[in-house]
Amino acid sequence: MNIRRVFSGAEWEEKVGYCRAIVSGHHVFVSGTAPVVPGGGTYAPGDAYAQARRCLEIIDRALQELRVDRAAVMRTRMFVTDISRWAEFGRAHAEFFGANPPATTMVEVRRLIAEDMLIEIEADAILLPES
């Protein structure tokens, strides 16, 4: 079985033992993606929309590295620290996926790995054989 992995260089990948994304056969899994800036730290503290966009940009970069189009994303999971801001998170998600919206879940969690992070997003994609 051919398995491909990509890494983002986030400090937690080595410490926790995971990769940003992995593809095996027709399945693509993108790890929970937090709104980080290169070199560490949280992107746009306090801005729910901007943090969601940042997570999705990091996910898209991993998909591109695996040569997977974002239209192949079938499911996302959004873990948010304040569900009352659902519209801000949702607007970023809707804009990002456009005409190809995946199934999704948004749940509130007590906190994320950094106190000022408002959202973390996971994504799963399915690669269909060329027709």
C-alpha positions in Angstrom: 0.0 0.0 0.0 1.3 3.4 -1.0 1.1 5.9 1.9 2.2 9.6 1.5 2.6 12.0 4.4 3.2 15.7 4.5 4.5 17.7 7.4 3.9 21.4 8.1 6.8 21.9 10.5 4.6 22.8 13.4 6.4 22.3 16.7 3.7 19.8 17.9 4.2 17.4 15.0 7.4 15.9 16.4 6.5 16.3 20.1 3.1 14.5 19.6 4.1 12.2 16.8 1.8 13.1 13.9 1.9 14.5 10.4 -0.2 17.3 8.9 -1.8 15.1 6.3 -1.7 11.5 5.0 -3.1 9.8 1.9 -3.5 6.1 1.6 -5.3 4.7 -1.4 -8.4 6.8 -1.9 -8.5 8.3 1.6 -6.9 11.6 2.7 -6.9 12.7 6.4 -5.8 16.1 7.5 -4.9 16.4 11.2 -6.5 19.0 13.5 -5.2 22.3 12.1 -4.8 25.3 14.4 -4.4 28.9 13.3 -0.6 29.2 13.7 1.9 31.6 12.2 5.2 30.4 10.7 7.7 30.1 13.4 5.0 29.6 16.1 2.3 31.7 17.8 -1.3 32.2 17.2 -2.6 34.0 14.0 -5.0 36.9 14.6 -5.8 36.5 18.3 -9.5 37.3 19.0 -10.5 37.2 15.3 -12.7 34.1 14.8 -13.1 34.6 11.0 -9.4 35.2 10.4 -8.4 32.2 12.5 -10.8 29.9 10.6 -9.4 31.2 7.3 -5.9 30.5 8.5 -6.7 27.0 9.5 -8.3 26.4 6.0 -5.3 27.9 4.3 -2.9 25.5 6.1 -5.2 22.6 5.2 -5.2 23.7 1.6 -1.4 23.9 1.5 -1.2 20.3 2.8 -3.8 19.1 0.2 -1.9 20.9 -2.6 1.3 19.2 -1.5 -0.5 15.8 -1.8 -1.9 17.0 -5.2 -5.5 16.9 -3.8 -8.1 19.5 -4.8 -10.1 21.0 -2.0 -13.3 19.9 -3.9 -12.3 16.3 -2.8 -12.9 17.2 0.9 -15.9 15.3 2.0 -16.0 16.1 5.8 -14.6 18.7 8.1 -14.8 19.0 11.9 -14.5 22.4 13.6 -13.6 22.5 17.2 -14.3 26.0 18.6 -14.0 27.6 22.0 -17.0 29.8 21.7 -19.9 28.4 19.7 -21.8 31.7 19.9 -19.3 32.9 17.2 -20.5 30.1 14.8 -21.4 32.6 12.1 -17.9 34.0 11.9 -16.3 30.5 11.7 -19.0 29.4 9.3 -18.6 32.3 6.9 -14.9 31.5 6.5 -15.8 27.8 5.9 -18.5 28.6 3.4 -16.2 31.0 1.4 -13.4 28.6 1.4 -15.4 25.6 0.0 -17.7 27.6 -2.3 -19.7 25.4 -4.6 -18.2 22.2 -3.1 -19.3 22.2 0.6 -18.4 19.2 2.6 -20.4 17.6 5.4 -19.3 19.3 8.6 -19.5 19.4 12.4 -18.9 22.3 14.7 -18.6 21.6 18.4 -17.6 23.7 21.3 -14.6 22.6 23.4 -13.2 24.0 26.6 -9.9 25.1 25.1 -7.3 24.3 22.5 -3.5 23.9 22.7 -2.9 27.7 23.1 -5.2 29.9 25.2 -5.8 32.4 22.4 -6.8 29.9 19.7 -10.5 30.0 18.9 -10.7 27.1 16.4 -9.1 24.0 15.1 -10.2 22.2 11.9 -9.8 18.6 10.7 -10.6 17.5 7.1 -11.1 14.2 5.3 -11.1 13.7 1.6 -11.9 10.9 -0.8 -9.9 10.5 -4.1 -12.1 9.1 -6.8 -10.5 7.3 -9.8 -10.3 9.3 -12.9 -13.4 8.7 -15.1 
